[in-house]
Amino acid sequence: MQTDETTSGYDGRVAWVTGAGSGMGRASALRLAGAGLAVAVSGRRRELLEQLVAEVTAAGGRAVAVPLDVQDADAVGPAHERVVAALGPVTDLVAAAGLNVPERYWRDQHLDEVTAVVDTNLLGVVRPVQAVLPGMRAAGGGTVTVISSYAGWQHSPHAGVAYSASKSALASVCRSLNDQEGEHGVRACHLCPGDVDTDFLAQRPSVPDAAARRRMLTADDVARAVAFVHTAPAHVRVDELVISPAGRG
């Protein structure tokens, strides 16, 4: 479990991380657990979630696995209830579930895949946010980080039609949260990483080779940014954060 000397002493806070089975979601859960937050980890693959929980608990943290497919609208509310029952009210949400497909251009995309990408990347964020907001309001605040993409900050020609549109929409999701829920102490960050070396790269039409991957960000680079956002003083809000690889391999 990753720890950071600048992030400690956050006992009593509960983070719910979606898309936590691998990649940036998994790394973020480890970083937040290392900062002292209890973590509930959700994703579609139970075995990966249980491995993550075992790693957190072995290091002395508190964690629970709550399997969830964020595309399943009817499952999000019950999943949130299980998190609260196990750990307490959610004070911190990291929405890291994401989807893309190789056939992503107008010339080759399939509408059923477009629907799945938008459902995961956009509605798969809105649903858990909607679930946690009442508890955050009641508690006097909370922090939401939406792990978006460089394609959600600036047009990226090869990111795909559905992916780019859904990630761009997340900027508005975060801005509306800050505008409408800031008075209740809720703060939201639109986190936009550039290329990250994770399994997600397998969904590209042309999969990057090892040399290209060495020049990319790591999942833990993004997780450090997540921890920065969530452990900032309560009067500090990071509205948007863009992280790019420096290009040196």
LUMTIGU-947730 format. One record per residue: residue number from 1; x, y, z of N, C-alpha, C in turn. Coordinates in steps of 0.05 Angstrom, whole numbers, plus 32768, in hexadecimal, padded with zeros to 4 digits. Layout:
num|n.east|n.north|n.up|ca.east|ca.north|ca.up|c.east|c.north|c.up
NUM|X|Y|Z|X|Y|Z|X|Y|Z
...
This chain:
num|n.east|n.north|n.up|ca.east|ca.north|ca.up|c.east|c.north|c.up
1|8011|7FE8|8000|8000|8000|8000|8012|8019|8000
2|800C|802B|7FEE|801D|8043|7FEB|8015|8058|8000
3|8029|8064|800C|8025|8079|801F|8035|8091|8016
4|802E|80A8|8021|803C|80C1|801A|803E|80D2|8033
5|8055|80DC|8039|8059|80EB|8052|8048|8104|8053
6|803E|810D|803D|802D|8125|803D|8010|811F|8041
7|8009|8105|8041|7FED|80FD|8044|7FEA|80E9|805A
8|7FE2|80F2|8071|7FDE|80E0|8088|7FCA|80EC|809B
9|7FBE|80DB|80AB|7FAC|80E5|80C0|7F90|80EA|80B6
10|7F85|80DA|80A4|7F6A|80DF|8099|7F57|80C9|80A3
11|7F5C|80BE|80BA|7F4A|80AA|80C6|7F2E|80B6|80C8
12|7F1A|80A5|80C4|7EFF|80AE|80C6|7EF2|80B5|80AB
13|7F03|80B8|8097|7EF9|80BE|807C|7EF6|80A4|806D
14|7EE2|80A3|805B|7EDC|808A|804C|7EDD|8091|802E
15|7EEE|8084|8020|7EF0|8088|8003|7EE4|8071|7FF4
16|7ED4|8077|7FE1|7EC8|8063|7FCF|7ED5|8067|7FB3
17|7EE3|8052|7FAA|7EF1|8053|7F90|7EE4|8040|7F7D
18|7ED9|804B|7F67|7ECE|803A|7F52|7EE4|8035|7F3D
19|7EE2|801F|7F2F|7EF7|8018|7F1C|7F11|8011|7F2A
20|7F0F|8005|7F42|7F26|8001|7F53|7F34|7FE6|7F4F
21|7F2A|7FD6|7F3C|7F36|7FBC|7F38|7F52|7FBD|7F2C
22|7F59|7FD2|7F1E|7F73|7FD4|7F11|7F79|7FF1|7F0B
23|7F91|7FF5|7F01|7F99|8010|7EF7|7F97|8026|7F0B
24|7F8E|803D|7F02|7F8D|8055|7F12|7F7A|8053|7F2A
25|7F64|8045|7F27|7F52|8041|7F3D|7F5F|8031|7F54
26|7F6D|801C|7F4C|7F7A|800B|7F60|7F90|801C|7F6E
27|7FA0|8029|7F5F|7FB6|8039|7F6B|7FAB|804F|7F7D
28|7F95|805B|7F75|7F89|8070|7F85|7F7F|8065|7FA0
29|7F73|804E|7F9F|7F69|8042|7FB8|7F80|803D|7FCB
30|7F97|8033|7FC0|7FAE|802E|7FD1|7FB9|8048|7FDD
31|7FBA|805D|7FCD|7FC4|8076|7FD7|7FB2|8082|7FED
32|7F98|8081|7FE9|7F86|808B|7FFD|7F86|807B|8016
33|7F88|8060|8013|7F8B|804F|802B|7FA5|8055|803A
34|7FBA|805B|802B|7FD3|8062|8037|7FD2|807C|8046
35|7FBF|808E|803E|7FBB|80A7|804C|7FAA|80A5|8065
36|7F9F|808D|8069|7F8E|8088|8081|7F71|8087|807C
37|7F68|8089|8063|7F4B|8087|805E|7F43|8069|805C
38|7F2B|8063|8066|7F20|8049|8060|7F17|8049|8043
39|7F1A|8033|8035|7F14|8033|8018|7F01|801C|8011
40|7EEC|8023|8002|7EDB|800F|7FF6|7EE2|800F|7FD8
41|7EE7|7FF7|7FCE|7EF0|7FF5|7FB2|7EDC|7FE6|7FA2
42|7ED5|7FF1|7F8B|7EC1|7FE6|7F79|7ECC|7FE2|7F5D
43|7EC1|7FCE|7F50|7EC8|7FC7|7F35|7EBA|7FAE|7F2D
44|7EBE|7FA5|7F15|7EAF|7F8D|7F0C|7EBC|7F73|7F13
45|7ED6|7F73|7F1A|7EE4|7F5A|7F1F|7EEA|7F56|7F3D
46|7ED9|7F45|7F49|7EDA|7F41|7F66|7EF5|7F39|7F6F
47|7F02|7F27|7F60|7F1C|7F1C|7F6A|7F31|7F31|7F6C
48|7F31|7F44|7F59|7F45|7F5A|7F5A|7F3F|7F6C|7F72
49|7F26|7F71|7F77|7F1E|7F82|7F8E|7F27|7F75|7FA8
50|7F23|7F5B|7FAA|7F2A|7F4D|7FC3|7F48|7F4D|7FC7
51|7F57|7F4B|7FB1|7F74|7F4D|7FB3|7F7D|7F68|7FBD
52|7F6F|7F7D|7FB4|7F76|7F98|7FBC|7F6F|7F9C|7FDA
53|7F58|7F92|7FE2|7F50|7F94|7FFE|7F65|7F86|8010
54|7F6E|7F6F|8007|7F82|7F60|8017|7F9B|7F70|8019
55|7FA3|7F7E|8004|7FBC|7F8E|8005|7FB9|7FA5|8019
56|7FA2|7FB2|8018|7F9D|7FC9|802A|7F9C|7FC0|8047
57|7F8E|7FAA|804C|7F8B|7FA1|8068|7FA5|7F96|8073
58|7FB5|7F8A|8061|7FCF|7F7F|806A|7FE2|7F96|8073
59|7FDD|7FAE|8068|7FEE|7FC5|806F|7FE1|7FD5|8086
60|7FCB|7FCA|8091|7FBF|7FD7|80A8|7FA8|7FEA|80A2
61|7F9F|7FEB|8089|7F89|7FFC|8082|7F6E|7FEE|8083
62|7F59|7FFD|807E|7F3E|7FF2|807E|7F34|7FF3|8061
63|7F28|7FDD|8058|7F1E|7FDC|803D|7F09|7FC7|803B
64|7EF7|7FCC|8027|7EE2|7FB8|8021|7EDE|7FB8|8003
65|7ED9|7FA0|7FF8|7ED3|7F9D|7FDC|7EB5|7F9D|7FD7
66|7EAD|7FAE|7FC5|7E91|7FB0|7FBD|7E8F|7FAE|7F9F
67|7E8C|7F96|7F94|7E8B|7F93|7F77|7E75|7FA3|7F6B
68|7E7A|7FB0|7F54|7E67|7FC1|7F47|7E6E|7FC6|7F2A
69|7E5B|7FC4|7F19|7E5D|7FCD|7EFD|7E4E|7FE8|7EFC
70|7E5D|7FFE|7EF8|7E50|8018|7EF9|7E3C|801D|7EE2
71|7E3C|800B|7ECE|7E28|800C|7EB9|7E0C|8003|7EC3
72|7E0C|7FF4|7ED9|7DF3|7FE9|7EE5|7DE7|7FFE|7EF7
73|7DD4|800D|7EEC|7DC8|8024|7EFB|7DBB|801A|7F15
74|7DAF|8003|7F15|7DA1|7FF9|7F2C|7DB4|7FEF|7F42
75|7DCD|7FEB|7F3B|7DE0|7FDF|7F4F|7DEF|7FF4|7F5E
76|7DF0|800D|7F55|7E01|8021|7F62|7DF7|8028|7F7D
77|7DDD|802D|7F80|7DD1|8034|7F9A|7DD6|801E|7FAF
78|7DD0|8005|7FA9|7DD6|7FEF|7FBD|7DF3|7FED|7FC3
79|7E05|7FF1|7FAF|7E22|7FF0|7FB4|7E2A|8006|7FC8
80|7E1F|801E|7FC4|7E25|8033|7FD7|7E1B|802D|7FF3
81|7E04|8021|7FF5|7DFA|8019|800F|7E0C|8004|801D
82|7E18|7FF2|800D|7E2A|7FDF|8019|7E44|7FEC|8023
83|7E4D|8000|8014|7E65|800F|801D|7E5F|801D|8037
84|7E49|802A|8039|7E42|8039|8052|7E3F|8025|8069
85|7E32|800F|8064|7E2E|7FFB|8079|7E48|7FF0|8084
86|7E5B|7FED|8072|7E75|7FE1|8079|7E88|7FF5|8086
87|7E89|800D|807B|7E9E|8020|8083|7E94|803B|808E
88|7E7B|8042|8088|7E70|805B|8090|7E6B|806D|8078
89|7E60|8085|807C|7E5A|8097|8066|7E72|809E|8055
90|7E6E|809F|803B|7E83|80A5|8028|7E8A|80C3|8029
91|7EA3|80C9|802F|7EAC|80E4|802F|7EBC|80EB|8016
92|7EC6|80D7|8009|7ED8|80DB|7FF2|7ED0|80C6|7FDC
93|7ECC|80D0|7FC4|7EC6|80BF|7FAD|7EDA|80C3|7F97
94|7EE5|80AD|7F8E|7EF7|80AD|7F76|7EEA|809D|7F60
95|7EE1|80AA|7F4B|7ED3|809C|7F35|7EE8|8097|7F20
96|7EF1|807D|7F1F|7F07|8076|7F0E|7EFF|8062|7EF9
97|7EE6|8059|7EF9|7EDE|8045|7EE5|7EDE|8052|7EC9
98|7EE8|8044|7EB5|7EE9|804F|7E9A|7EE9|8039|7E85
99|7EE1|8041|7E6D|7EDF|802E|7E58|7EE5|803C|7E3D
100|7EF3|802D|7E2C|7EF7|8035|7E10|7EF8|801C|7DFF
101|7EF6|801F|7DE6|7EF6|8008|7DD3|7F09|800E|7DBC
102|7F14|7FF8|7DAF|7F26|7FFD|7D99|7F18|800A|7D81
103|7EFF|8003|7D7B|7EF1|800E|7D64|7EE2|8028|7D6E
104|7EF0|803E|7D6B|7EE8|8057|7D79|7EE4|806F|7D67
105|7EE8|806B|7D4D|7EE5|8081|7D3A|7ECA|807F|7D2C
106|7EC1|8096|7D20|7EA8|8096|7D12|7EA6|8080|7CFD
107|7EBD|807A|7CF1|7EBD|8066|7CDB|7EB9|8049|7CE4
108|7EBD|8044|7CFE|7EBC|8028|7D06|7EAD|8023|7D21
109|7EA4|8038|7D2E|7E97|8033|7D48|7E7C|8026|7D46
110|7E75|8018|7D5C|7E5B|800A|7D5E|7E4B|8018|7D73
111|7E31|801D|7D6E|7E21|802D|7D81|7E1E|801F|7D9C
112|7E1D|8005|7D9C|7E1B|7FF8|7DB7|7E34|7FFD|7DC7
113|7E4B|7FFE|7DBB|7E64|8005|7DC9|7E65|8022|7DD1
114|7E5B|8033|7DC0|7E59|8050|7DC7|7E48|8053|7DE0
115|7E32|8045|7DE1|7E21|8046|7DF9|7E2F|803D|7E12
116|7E3E|8027|7E0F|7E4C|801C|7E26|7E62|802F|7E30
117|7E70|803B|7E1E|7E85|804E|7E26|7E7A|8066|7E34
118|7E65|8072|7E29|7E58|8089|7E35|7E4C|8082|7E50
119|7E3F|806A|7E51|7E32|8062|7E6A|7E47|805E|7E80
120|7E5E|8053|7E79|7E73|804F|7E8E|7E80|8069|7E95
121|7E89|8078|7E81|7E9A|808F|7E87|7E8B|80A7|7E92
122|7E71|80AA|7E8A|7E62|80C1|7E93|7E4D|80B9|7EA8
123|7E3A|80A8|7EA1|7E26|80A0|7EB5|7E32|8090|7ECB
124|7E48|8082|7EC5|7E56|8072|7EDA|7E64|8084|7EEE
125|7E66|809E|7EE9|7E6F|80B1|7EFC|7E58|80BE|7F0A
126|7E44|80C6|7EFB|7E2D|80D4|7F06|7E1E|80C3|7F1A
127|7E1C|80AA|7F15|7E0C|8098|7F27|7E19|8097|7F43
128|7E32|8091|7F46|7E3D|8090|7F62|7E3E|80AC|7F6F
129|7E43|80C1|7F5F|7E42|80DC|7F6A|7E26|80E1|7F76
130|7E12|80DB|7F66|7DF6|80DF|7F70|7DF1|80CF|7F8A
131|7DFD|80B8|7F8C|7DF9|80A7|7FA3|7E06|80B3|7FBD
132|7E1E|80BE|7FB9|7E2C|80C8|7FD1|7E25|80E4|7FDA
133|7E1A|80F4|7FC8|7E15|8110|7FCF|7E04|8115|7FE7
134|7DEE|8106|7FEB|7DDE|810C|8004|7DEF|8109|801D
135|7DFF|80F4|801E|7E10|80F0|8036|7E25|8105|8039
136|7E30|810E|8023|7E44|8124|8024|7E38|813E|802E
137|7E20|8144|8024|7E12|815C|802D|7E0D|815B|804B
138|7E03|8144|8054|7DFD|8140|8070|7E15|8143|8082
139|7E2C|813A|8077|7E45|813B|8087|7E53|8156|8085
140|7E49|8168|8074|7E56|8182|8071|7E6B|8183|805D
141|7E6D|816E|804C|7E81|8170|8036|7E8C|8155|802E
142|7E9B|8155|8019|7EA8|813D|800E|7EB8|8145|7FF5
143|7EC7|8132|7FEC|7ED9|8136|7FD5|7ED4|8121|7FBF
144|7ED1|812A|7FA7|7ECC|8119|7F90|7EE3|811E|7F7C
145|7EF0|8108|7F74|7F03|810A|7F5D|7EF9|80F9|7F47
146|7EF6|8105|7F30|7EEE|80F6|7F18|7F07|80F2|7F07
147|7F0F|80D9|7F04|7F27|80D4|7EF3|7F1D|80D4|7ED6
148|7F23|80E9|7EC8|7F1A|80ED|7EAD|7F31|80E6|7E9A
149|7F3A|80F8|7E8A|7F4E|80F2|7E76|7F58|810C|7E6A
150|7F71|810C|7E5F|7F7A|8122|7E50|7F66|8129|7E3A
151|7F59|8114|7E30|7F44|8118|7E1B|7F2C|8126|7E26
152|7F29|8127|7E40|7F13|8136|7E4C|7F1A|8154|7E50
153|7F33|815A|7E4C|7F3D|8176|7E50|7F42|8183|7E36
154|7F4D|8173|7E23|7F54|817E|7E09|7F4F|8168|7DF4
155|7F45|8171|7DDD|7F3F|815D|7DC8|7F57|814C|7DC1
156|7F52|8131|7DC2|7F67|811E|7DBB|7F5D|810D|7DA3
157|7F67|8111|7D8B|7F5B|8106|7D73|7F57|80E8|7D73
158|7F68|80D9|7D81|7F66|80BC|7D80|7F59|80B0|7D99
159|7F4F|80C0|7DAA|7F42|80B5|7DC3|7F27|80A8|7DBD
160|7F1B|80B0|7DA7|7F01|80A4|7DA0|7EEA|80B7|7DA4
161|7ED5|80B3|7D94|7EBE|80C4|7D95|7EB0|80C2|7DB0
162|7EA8|80AA|7DB8|7E99|80A7|7DD1|7EAA|80AD|7DE9
163|7EC3|80A5|7DE9|7ED5|80AA|7DFF|7ED9|80C8|7E03
164|7EE0|80D6|7DEE|7EE5|80F3|7DF0|7ECD|8102|7DF9
165|7EB6|80FB|7DEE|7E9D|8108|7DF6|7E96|8103|7E13
166|7E99|80EB|7E1C|7E91|80E4|7E37|7EA5|80F0|7E4B
167|7EBE|80F0|7E45|7ED2|80FB|7E57|7ED0|811A|7E58
168|7ECA|8126|7E41|7EC7|8143|7E41|7EAF|814C|7E52
169|7E9A|813B|7E52|7E83|8142|7E62|7E89|8142|7E80
170|7E9D|8133|7E88|7EA4|8132|7EA5|7EAD|814D|7EB0
171|7EB8|815E|7E9E|7EBF|8179|7EA8|7EA7|8188|7EB1
172|7E90|8185|7EA3|7E78|8192|7EAB|7E6C|8185|7EC4
173|7E6F|816B|7EC7|7E66|815E|7EDF|7E74|816A|7EF8
174|7E8E|816C|7EF6|7E9E|8177|7F0D|7E98|8194|7F12
175|7E95|81A4|7EFD|7E8F|81C0|7F00|7E74|81C4|7F0D
176|7E60|81B4|7F05|7E45|81B7|7F10|7E45|81AF|7F2D
177|7E55|819A|7F34|7E58|8192|7F50|7E63|81A9|7F61
178|7E78|81B5|7F57|7E84|81CB|7F67|7E72|81E3|7F68
179|7E63|81E9|7F53|7E51|8200|7F53|7E39|81FC|7F65
180|7E2E|81E3|7F64|7E15|81DF|7F72|7E18|81D3|7F8E
181|7E2E|81C4|7F92|7E31|81B6|7FAB|7E48|81C2|7FBD
182|7E56|81D6|7FB2|7E6C|81E2|7FC1|7E62|81EE|7FDC
183|7E4A|81F9|7FDC|7E3F|8204|7FF4|7E3B|81EF|800A
184|7E3A|81D6|8002|7E37|81C0|8015|7E52|81B4|801D
185|7E68|81C0|8013|7E82|81B6|801A|7E8C|81A0|8007
186|7E7E|819C|7FF1|7E86|8187|7FDE|7E99|8194|7FCA
187|7EAF|8187|7FC4|7EC2|8191|7FB0|7EC8|817B|7F9C
188|7ECA|8182|7F83|7ECF|816E|7F6E|7EE6|8176|7F5C
189|7EF5|8162|7F54|7F0D|8166|7F43|7F0A|8155|7F29
190|7F0D|8163|7F13|7F0E|8156|7EF9|7F2C|8150|7EF3
191|7F34|8137|7EF7|7F50|812F|7EF5|7F55|8123|7ED9
192|7F67|812F|7ECA|7F6B|8128|7EAE|7F88|811F|7EA9
193|7F8D|8105|7EAB|7FA8|80FB|7EA6|7FAC|80F7|7E88
194|7FC5|80FB|7E7F|7FCD|80F3|7E65|7FD1|80D5|7E63
195|7FE2|80CC|7E51|7FE7|80AF|7E4E|7FF1|80A3|7E68
196|7FE3|808D|7E70|7FEA|807E|7E88|7FEF|8061|7E81
197|8004|8056|7E8A|800B|803A|7E84|7FFA|8027|7E96
198|7FE3|801F|7E8C|7FD1|800C|7E99|7FC7|7FF9|7E85
199|7FB7|7FE5|7E8E|7FAB|7FD1|7E7D|7F97|7FDE|7E69
200|7F8E|7FF6|7E6F|7F7B|8004|7E5E|7F86|8009|7E42
201|7FA0|8009|7E40|7FAC|800E|7E25|7FA6|7FF7|7E12
202|7F9E|7FE0|7E1C|7F97|7FCA|7E0A|7F7F|7FD0|7DF9
203|7F70|7FE5|7E00|7F58|7FEC|7DF1|7F5E|7FFF|7DDA
204|7F77|8006|7DD6|7F7E|8018|7DC0|7F7F|8008|7DA6
205|7F79|8015|7D90|7F7B|8008|7D76|7F98|7FFE|7D70
206|7FAB|800E|7D79|7FC7|8006|7D78|7FD3|8007|7D94
207|7FD9|7FF0|7D9F|7FE2|7FEF|7DBB|7FFF|7FF8|7DBD
208|8005|800B|7DCF|8020|8015|7DD2|8034|8000|7DDB
209|804D|8002|7DD1|8061|7FEE|7DD8|806E|7FF6|7DF2
210|8082|7FE6|7DFA|808F|7FEB|7E14|809D|8005|7E15
211|80A9|800E|7DFF|80B8|8027|7DFF|80A5|803E|7E03
212|808E|803D|7DF6|807A|8052|7DF9|806F|8053|7E16
213|806B|803C|7E21|8060|803B|7E3C|8073|8047|7E51
214|808D|8044|7E4C|80A0|804F|7E5F|809F|806D|7E60
215|8095|807A|7E4C|8093|8097|7E4B|8078|80A1|7E58
216|8067|808F|7E60|804D|8096|7E6A|804D|809A|7E88
217|8037|80A5|7E92|8032|80A6|7EAF|802D|808A|7EB9
218|8031|8086|7ED3|8029|806D|7EE0|800E|8071|7EEE
219|8001|805B|7EF4|7FE8|805E|7F04|7FED|806B|7F1E
220|8004|8067|7F2A|8009|8073|7F44|800F|8091|7F42
221|8019|809A|7F2B|801B|80B7|7F26|8000|80C4|7F29
222|7FEC|80B8|7F1D|7FD1|80C2|7F1E|7FC6|80C0|7F3B
223|7FCC|80AA|7F48|7FC2|80A6|7F63|7FCE|80BB|7F76
224|7FE6|80C3|7F72|7FF2|80D8|7F83|7FE2|80F2|7F80
225|7FD9|80F7|7F67|7FC9|810F|7F62|7FAE|810D|7F70
226|7FA2|80F5|7F70|7F89|80F0|7F7E|7F8C|80F5|7F9B
227|7FA2|80EB|7FA7|7FA7|80EF|7FC3|7FAB|810C|7FCA
228|7FB8|811B|7FB8|7FBC|8138|7FBC|7FA1|8146|7FBD
229|7F8F|813F|7FAB|7F74|814C|7FAB|7F65|8146|7FC4
230|7F66|812D|7FCD|7F55|8124|7FE3|7F60|812B|7FFE
231|7F7A|8131|8000|7F85|8138|801A|7F8C|8156|801B
232|7F83|8165|8008|7F87|8182|8009|7F75|818D|801F
233|7F7D|81A3|802C|7F6C|81B0|8041|7F50|81B5|8036
234|7F3D|81B4|8049|7F20|81B7|8041|7F1A|81D0|8032
235|7F2A|81E5|8035|7F24|81FE|8028|7F31|81FF|800C
236|7F3E|81E9|8004|7F4C|81E8|7FEA|7F3D|81D6|7FD7
237|7F36|81E0|7FC0|7F29|81CF|7FAB|7F3A|81CF|7F92
238|7F3F|81B8|7F88|7F4D|81B5|7F6F|7F38|81AF|7F59
239|7F31|81C4|7F4B|7F1B|81C1|7F38|7F22|81AE|7F21
240|7F3A|81B1|7F16|7F42|81A1|7EFF|7F60|819D|7F01
241|7F69|8185|7EFB|7F85|817F|7EFC|7F8D|816E|7EE4
242|7FA0|8179|7ED4|7FA9|816B|7EBC|7FC6|8161|7EC2
243|7FCB|8148|7EBD|7FE5|813C|7EC1|7FEF|812F|7EA7
244|8007|8136|7E9F|8011|812C|7E85|802C|811F|7E89
245|8033|810B|7E7A|804E|8100|7E7B|8062|8114|7E6F
246|807A|8116|7E7A|808D|8129|7E70|8099|8121|7E56
247|8096|8108|7E4E|809F|8100|7E34|80BB|80F4|7E34
248|80C6|80EF|7E4B|80E1|80E4|7E4D|80DF|80C7|7E56
249|80E9|80B4|7E47|80E8|8098|7E4E|8102|808E|7E58
